[in-house]
Amino acid sequence: MAVQKVFVDTSGFYSLLIRTDSHHPQAVAAVREMRDSGVKAFTTDYIIDETCTLFKARGFAHLTRSLLVLFDTTQALEFHFVGEENFRKARNYFERHLDHGYSFTDCTSFILMREMRVQQALTKDAHFSEAGFTVLLGAG
């Protein structure tokens, strides 16, 4: 039987690691529930890029080194590179959905989630629910 997976988006990392974020308690509870039920988390290189940039832009640059070390050392999170093929798929998806507010990074996430048959995302980004996924932190 395949292990259930949850995608961790930029806003999920932000809510999880920034204690003053309004969704912090919900994010912590979601991660505990994932751990206790054997659900595996995964993210991408694009999300790591976006998360480090967001932390720096919001005055949390001091957390980026710890975050990058965590990505290198944790067993609790799978890490996937978007890669050339998924980049092309995301580009096509992005171009077909220009009438939506999706970022290009959102599109790379959607492509990988569909490829891996993952329905849930630790995020508060309403674009995920708009694209047909389950948002674990509510839209924000």
N, C-alpha and C positions, 0 to 999 in steps of 0.2 A: 504494500500500500504506500502510495506517495505521501510524503510529508507535506502538510498544508503550509503555505507560505503567505506572508504579508509583505507588501512593498512599503518601504519607508521613504517618504518624500521629504523635501527640504523643510516644510513646515512641521512635519512630524519630529525631525531632529531638533528643530528650534523649540517646539513645545516640550520635548523631553528634557532638553539640557538647560533651558532658560527658566529658572524657577519663578520668575515674575510673569511669565506668559500665562494668560488666563486658562489655557488648556493644559498646563503642566500636570495638575493632578490626574486628569483624564489620560494623558499620555503615559504617565508612570503606571497607572492601573492597567492600561492596555498592554504595555510591555510585560508586566508581571503575569497577566493572564496568558499572553502568548507563551512565555517561558513555562508556566505551569502546565499548559496543555500541549507542549511539544511543537508549537508552531514556529517555523523558521522565518526570520526576517531577511530581506535582501534589499539592496539598493544598487545604484549605478555610479559610474565615474562622473556623470553629468550632475547628479544630485550632490555628490561630495564637493564638486566645484561650486555649485550654487550655494550650498550650505556655508562653506568657508567664506565666500563672498558676502553672503548675508550677515554672518557673524561680524565680519570686519566692518561692514557698512553701518551696523547698529551698535558699534562700540564694544563688541565682544571678541576683538581680534586675539586676545589672550587665550581664548578657548580653542582656537584653530589648531594649534600644535597638538594639544591633547586629543582633539577630535581625529586628526590625521593618524596619530599613534594608535588610537582605538581602532580605526579602520584596518590598520596593519596587523593588529594583534588579537582582535576578538574572534571567538569561535561562534558567537551568537548572531552574527550577521554575515550573510553571503554578499559578495561584492562582484558585480558584473560590469564589464566594459561594454559600452553601447556598440562599438565596432562599426566597420564600414557598411555591412549589409543592413544592420538595423538603423544606421544613420540614413541610408537611402529610403528605407521604409518610413521612417519618421518624417523625412522631407516630403514624401508623397502624401502622407497623412496630414501634415501641416498645411500643404498647399491645397488639399481638398477641403480643409476646414478653416479657411481664412475668415469665415463669417463668425467663428467662435473666438473667444479670448485666450485660447490655448497658447502657452509659450512653446517654443521649439523643444525645450527640455521636457515639458509636459508630454509632448508627442513621443519623445523617446521612451518615456516611462510607460505610456499606454501600449506602445509596440511590444516592449519587453514583458509587460504584465500579461498581455494577450498570448504572447509566445509561450510563456511559462504557465498559462492557465491560472493566473492569480486574480482573484476578484476583489480583495480588500487592500486598502492603503491606509497606513498611519499618516494621515494628513488632515488638514482642515481646508484644503484647496477645493472649492466647489467644482472646479473643472473636472476633477476625477469623477464625481457623481454625474455630471453632465455627460461624460464619456461612457457612462454605464458601470462604473465601479462603486464599491461600497467605501464610503469615507468614515473612518473610525473616530475621528475627532470632531465631526460635525463641520459644516461649512463655515468659513470665516474669512 
